[in-house]
């Protein structure tokens, strides 16, 4: 690894275990014609295993020092010296072909990066990334668990997630205090429903409240809410949901609840 002082402000923990790098690259299922973007390559520990797999590789790295190393060691590879959270993905992502995204994500902005990519899920085929194990467990969790929440459902709305394997702290320099996980999301072809996602976020804002209370703000008036809960055509499952909490509902439940509310509010 090129020697320079790591920046705590960037959450830098460089991957030094060659076996882990090789495994991530192999499990990303990259074909020669795939368009691949790597987020946070650092000095290229994973990059060197991606280069032989595709001729269409773009690296996004915020640290100018690491960018210098990447451009020296991987001549001909496109390297963008930008913050992924500020990057204009509409310009970076190709219009005519879905991409595969790979990354060893900084723990402190992992969720933000995932949510940003979800907004472009219709232009991304898959996203394979390393994150803190706790966050990985949240992504692949199910209803009625403490890990289940807004991020879980956001991923389910646009694809399927799978945890591939865990990575010990010793695989990094400096070693983090927690275990990491490699997770992959395979996106479907639909456009992410931002209105449904906003509705789900509202339901989880009152996580310990029953849904009959946490969904009130979604209605335009008290009368409209009363019309909803007293509707003679309300499905039995929706009636049951009103006595439950957001963490008890599956994505199918949220879809059903949202559709029934829209029939009253007209949204």
WOURSUL-V245298 format. One record per residue. N is the residue number from 0. RES is the residue in three letters. SS is DSSP state (H for helix, E for strand, C for the rest). PSI is psi as a letter, one per 30 degrees, with the letter a starting at -180 (none if undefined). NEAR is the number of other ideal C-beta (glycine too) atoms within 12 Angstrom. Layout:
n;res;ss;psi;near
N;RES;SS;PSI;NEAR
N;RES;SS;PSI;NEAR
This chain:
n;res;ss;psi;near
0;UNK;C;k;24
1;UNK;C;k;21
2;UNK;C;j;11
3;UNK;C;l;18
4;UNK;C;k;14
5;UNK;C;k;25
6;UNK;C;j;18
7;UNK;H;e;13
8;UNK;H;f;13
9;UNK;H;g;26
10;UNK;C;h;26
11;UNK;C;j;31
12;UNK;C;j;34
13;UNK;E;k;38
14;UNK;E;k;42
15;UNK;C;f;25
16;UNK;C;j;28
17;UNK;H;e;16
18;UNK;H;e;19
19;UNK;H;e;30
20;UNK;H;e;34
21;UNK;H;e;20
22;UNK;H;e;22
23;UNK;H;e;38
24;UNK;H;e;35
25;UNK;H;e;21
26;UNK;H;f;26
27;UNK;C;f;37
28;UNK;C;h;20
29;UNK;C;k;31
30;UNK;C;l;17
31;UNK;C;e;14
32;UNK;C;g;16
33;UNK;C;k;27
34;UNK;E;j;31
35;UNK;E;k;43
36;UNK;E;k;46
37;UNK;E;k;48
38;UNK;E;k;43
39;UNK;C;h;43
40;UNK;C;f;45
41;UNK;C;b;42
42;UNK;C;g;34
43;UNK;C;g;35
44;UNK;C;e;37
45;UNK;C;e;46
46;UNK;H;e;41
47;UNK;H;f;27
48;UNK;H;f;30
49;UNK;H;e;40
50;UNK;H;e;28
51;UNK;H;f;17
52;UNK;H;f;28
53;UNK;C;k;27
54;UNK;C;f;18
55;UNK;E;i;25
56;UNK;E;k;37
57;UNK;E;k;38
58;UNK;E;k;42
59;UNK;E;j;41
60;UNK;C;k;39
61;UNK;C;f;32
62;UNK;C;j;30
63;UNK;H;e;18
64;UNK;H;e;24
65;UNK;H;e;37
66;UNK;H;e;29
67;UNK;H;e;18
68;UNK;H;e;29
69;UNK;H;e;37
70;UNK;H;f;24
71;UNK;H;e;16
72;UNK;H;f;23
73;UNK;C;i;29
74;UNK;C;k;12
75;UNK;C;f;15
76;UNK;C;k;30
77;UNK;E;k;27
78;UNK;E;k;31
79;UNK;E;k;29
80;UNK;C;i;23
81;UNK;C;l;24
82;UNK;C;k;22
83;UNK;C;e;36
84;UNK;C;f;25
85;UNK;C;f;16
86;UNK;C;k;26
87;UNK;C;j;15
88;UNK;H;f;29
89;UNK;H;e;13
90;UNK;H;e;13
91;UNK;H;e;26
92;UNK;C;k;28
93;UNK;C;l;22
94;UNK;C;f;14
95;UNK;C;g;8
96;UNK;C;k;17
97;UNK;C;l;28
98;UNK;E;l;36
99;UNK;E;k;39
100;UNK;E;k;44
101;UNK;E;k;47
102;UNK;E;k;42
103;UNK;E;j;48
104;UNK;C;k;44
105;UNK;C;k;37
106;UNK;H;e;31
107;UNK;H;f;19
108;UNK;H;g;26
109;UNK;H;e;35
110;UNK;H;e;28
111;UNK;H;e;23
112;UNK;H;e;37
113;UNK;H;e;41
114;UNK;H;e;30
115;UNK;H;e;31
116;UNK;H;e;41
117;UNK;H;e;37
118;UNK;C;f;25
119;UNK;C;g;31
120;UNK;H;f;36
121;UNK;H;f;24
122;UNK;H;g;31
123;UNK;E;k;39
124;UNK;E;e;33
125;UNK;E;l;35
126;UNK;E;j;42
127;UNK;E;k;44
128;UNK;E;l;45
129;UNK;E;k;49
130;UNK;E;l;44
131;UNK;E;k;33
132;UNK;H;e;28
133;UNK;H;e;25
134;UNK;H;e;36
135;UNK;H;e;37
136;UNK;H;e;26
137;UNK;H;e;31
138;UNK;H;e;40
139;UNK;C;g;28
140;UNK;C;l;26
141;UNK;C;l;22
142;UNK;C;l;23
143;UNK;C;g;17
144;UNK;C;l;14
145;UNK;C;f;16
146;UNK;C;f;22
147;UNK;C;k;30
148;UNK;C;a;30
149;UNK;H;e;32
150;UNK;H;e;34
151;UNK;H;e;39
152;UNK;H;e;40
153;UNK;H;e;36
154;UNK;H;e;40
155;UNK;H;f;38
156;UNK;H;f;37
157;UNK;H;g;35
158;UNK;E;a;32
159;UNK;E;k;21
160;UNK;E;k;36
161;UNK;E;k;21
162;UNK;E;k;30
163;UNK;E;e;31
164;UNK;E;l;24
165;UNK;E;l;22
166;UNK;E;k;34
167;UNK;C;l;21
168;UNK;H;f;22
169;UNK;H;f;17
170;UNK;H;f;31
171;UNK;E;l;31
172;UNK;E;k;20
173;UNK;C;l;19
174;UNK;C;k;19
175;UNK;C;l;29
176;UNK;C;f;14
177;UNK;C;l;22
178;UNK;C;k;25
179;UNK;E;l;37
180;UNK;E;k;34
181;UNK;E;k;40
182;UNK;E;k;43
183;UNK;E;k;34
184;UNK;E;k;40
185;UNK;E;j;25
186;UNK;E;k;33
187;UNK;C;a;22
188;UNK;C;f;14
189;UNK;C;l;15
190;UNK;C;k;18
191;UNK;C;k;29
192;UNK;C;j;26
193;UNK;H;e;17
194;UNK;H;e;21
195;UNK;H;e;32
196;UNK;H;e;30
197;UNK;H;e;22
198;UNK;H;e;36
199;UNK;H;e;38
200;UNK;H;e;26
201;UNK;H;e;27
202;UNK;H;e;38
203;UNK;H;f;28
204;UNK;H;f;22
205;UNK;C;h;20
206;UNK;C;e;23
207;UNK;C;f;16
208;UNK;C;l;22
209;UNK;C;l;22
210;UNK;H;f;40
211;UNK;H;f;25
212;UNK;H;e;22
213;UNK;H;f;31
214;UNK;C;f;36
215;UNK;H;e;25
216;UNK;H;f;22
217;UNK;H;f;31
218;UNK;C;l;24
219;UNK;C;f;17
220;UNK;C;l;14
221;UNK;H;e;12
222;UNK;H;e;13
223;UNK;H;e;23
224;UNK;H;e;24
225;UNK;H;e;15
226;UNK;H;e;21
227;UNK;H;e;33
228;UNK;H;f;27
229;UNK;C;g;14
230;UNK;C;k;18
231;UNK;C;f;9
232;UNK;C;g;13
233;UNK;C;k;22
234;UNK;C;k;17
235;UNK;H;e;11
236;UNK;H;e;21
237;UNK;H;e;30
238;UNK;H;e;21
239;UNK;H;e;18
240;UNK;H;e;33
241;UNK;C;f;32
242;UNK;C;g;17
243;UNK;C;l;28
244;UNK;C;l;27
245;UNK;H;e;36
246;UNK;H;f;31
247;UNK;H;f;27
248;UNK;C;k;37
249;UNK;C;l;24
250;UNK;H;e;28
251;UNK;H;e;18
252;UNK;H;e;30
253;UNK;H;e;40
254;UNK;H;e;25
255;UNK;H;e;25
256;UNK;H;e;38
257;UNK;H;e;33
258;UNK;H;e;22
259;UNK;H;e;30
260;UNK;H;e;35
261;UNK;H;e;20
262;UNK;H;f;19
263;UNK;H;e;27
264;UNK;H;f;23
265;UNK;C;g;11
266;UNK;C;none;17
